[in-house]
Amino acid sequence: MTELASQKCEPCRRGTPTVTAEEMEVLKPQVPEWAVVEREGVPRLERVFEFPDFARALSFTNRVGEIAEEEDHHPALLTEWGRVTVTWWTHEVHGLHRNDFVMAARTDEIARSRT
């Protein structure tokens, strides 16, 4: 497990700062397959995971949902035949927080363990 993936999410409230450009330079390389995208004016981390069938895509979705519930930090999940799009951002701060990078790294760990 990566150092980032082993971390826990911290509670966020409205007014909690988003990641700075300097923090982004440190965090983003730790989740290199994730793209920073902007939707509705809000930066988010997004990655598409490929699967050989719908059942495995759904199983992955459920595992991501389990870690989201454990941390009380929930992504947008789009499950399709053979793929799942996962998007992390922190609703309370309308942008990216360290928690999003932690959860992206934990999502990557789930993907690596799906053999």
N, C-alpha and C positions, 0 to 999 in steps of 0.2 A: 504494500500500500504506500502511495506517495505521502510525503509530509503534508501536503495540502489536503489530500483525501482523508487524512486521519484527524483533521481538525473538526471542531463542532461549530455550529452556527451560533452567532450571538444575537440576542434580541435587538430588533430595530424598531425605532419609532419615527414618526414624522419628524423631520429635522435632523435625523442622523445623516452625516455626510456620505456622499457617494465616494467611490474610489477616486483618488487623484491621478493625474497623468503619471506621476512617479510610481504610484502603487500599481497602476495598470502595466507599466514596463516590467515590473517584477512578477506580477500574477499571470499575465496573459501567456508568457512562454511556458508556464507550468500546465497549461491546457491548450496546446498548440493547434489541435484540430477543431477548436471552437472558433466561430466567427463572431465578431462584435457587429451586430446589426442594429439599425434604428427603426423602430416601428412606433407610429403615433408620437414621434418626438422623444421616445424613451430608448436609450441604449440597452441592449440585451445580449446575452451570450446564447448562441444557437449552434446546434450540430445535428446532422442527420446520421442515423445509424441504420445500416443495411442488414437484412435478415433473409434467409432462404424461403420463409413462408410467414403467413399471418400469425400462426400459433406462437412462434418464437418472438415475433415483434410484440405480441400481446403480453407474453411472459416478461419481456424486458420492461415494457410499460408498467406492469404491476410491480416489479422490483424497484423501479425508480419511484413509483408512488409510495412504496413502503418507506424508503429513506426520506422522502419528502414529509411524510406524516411524522416520522421520528423527530425530525428537526423543526417541524411546523414552518416549513419553507417550501412552497409549492410552485412547480414549473407549469408552463403550458406544454401539453403532450399531444401530439398528433400521431395517431397510430393508423397506419395504412398497411395494405398487403406488402410485406417485404421491407418495410421501413418505419422508423419512428423519428419524428422531429422533436427534439427537446429544446425548450427555450427557458432560460433562467434570467430573472431580474427581480429586483426588490420593489414590490409595489409601494411600500411605505415611503421610499425615498425617490420614487420615480426614476430609477436608474440602476446602476450596478454598485453592489456592495461586495465586500470581501466574501460574504456568505455565498454569493452566486458562483464565485470561483471555487470555493470549497465544494459546493454541490456539483459543479461541472466535473471536478476531479473525482468525486465519488461516483458520478454517473459513468465516467470512463472506467473506473474499477469494475463496475457491474458489467460493462460491455466486454472487458478483458476476461472476465470469469465465465462467459457464456459458451464455453466449448461443448 
